[in-house]
Amino acid sequence: MYIWKLAPIMDVEGGVESMVVKAQRAKLSSIWVKVANGNTAYSNATGAMAREFARLVDGMHGAGIQVWGWHVPRVLQPAHATDEAELVASLASTFHLDGALIDAEAGSSFFQGTPADASIYASRLRQLMADQGKAVALSSHDIPTNFPEFPFWSFAQHVDVNAPQVYYGASSSVKNRLDRAVDANADLQIPMVPVGAGWVGPGGGCASANDCAERALAFMMLCRRYDLPGYSFWHWYGAPTALWDVLFNTGVVPEV
């Protein structure tokens, strides 16, 4: 389960202990928390919130739940490719994270470098994480060919897990979108852990809370049918109560 901003979640859930209990009820095997944007540590990993983040990691680990840190690579200058990779690896070490996830997408607020920059960044991050005995995942567009100018494969060749963003909210069906994603990523011979649309709203989100829950259940069942090793959702704070109820009451494959 993706986590974008910790502070509002802490406020709503009532703190670390309540988050851990909720994650256990939802049978999550891991949470993915944003730790950096470009060459800057994100607010979850700085200041007073860094202390709460450290407590969250300890609490989740105590419950047998992994915590991965996710990063949006920007690479506004070539030298930043290495700098950004080293920042993420440093944060993974500092907070005792279990892995690093690259949120690499097209668009002005996302990756701005060249294919060579992408390869340098991803290969350096994988090397540094491997030195810690940890893995690297990529979470990007589920249909890479829809973004021909984006260097998807320059990232993908250096990661251990593929977590495509299968945002089916506006699609004709969950199955149609997931099938397209599976086909589009078939050449990538690493485990695929698709990310479902766990929110209500534009940009691939669902039309209503009930629709979000129904589609999440269909998504989970399809992942089981396709023998995928897991699945995830974007995102904790945006997920309606109806979706959480599905997670609480359904055991399909290891949820992440």
C-alpha positions, 0 to 999 in steps of 0.5 A: 500500500502506497503512503504519500503524506504521513502527517495527515494519515497519522492525524486521521488514524491516531498515531503509529500504533493504530496504523500498525493495527490497521495494516495487520487487519488489512493483511498488508505485507508491506507499506511504501512510504515516500522518502524523497523527491529528486535530490531532496528528502521528503517531509516524511523523512525530515524534521519531527515527522522523521521521528514518527516515521522511524517509530512507524518502521519499528512498529511495522517491523514488529508486526512482520510488515515491511516498509519500503521507501519510494522516490520520484527521480527528477534528474534535472542535471546529469550529476543528479542521477548519482546524487539522487540514487545515493540519497535514497540508499542513505535514507534506506539505511538510516530508517532501516527500510526493506527496499526502495521503489522508483516512482518513475513517470513521464511529465513535468513534475517527474523524471526530466533526464535522458535514457542514460541518466535513467540507467545511471540512476537506477543501476547506482541505486540497485548497487547501493541497495544490493550492498545493504541486502535490499531490493529495488522496484519500479512503479511506472506506467502500466502500458509503457508504449503509450509514452514512447519518449519516456525511458522506461526500459532504462529504468526497468533493466536495473530493478528486481520487481515491476509494480506497474500502475494499473489505474483502472478507474476509468477503464471499461473493466478491471480485467481489460486494463490488467490484461493490457498491462500484463501483455505490455510488461511480458518482456520484463522477466521479473516479478510483477506486482501491479498497483490498483486504483485505491482512490476516488477521483480523476487520473485513473481513480474510481467513480465512487467509494462502492465502485472503488471497493468492487473494482479492488475486489475484482483486481485482487481476484484477477491477481490470484487467477493470474498467479501474480505474487502480490498487488498494491494500491494507491493510496492509504489516505485516499482509500475509501472505507469501503476499500479498506473493508474489502482488504479486512475481509478478503484474503487472496494473495499477499497484499502489499 
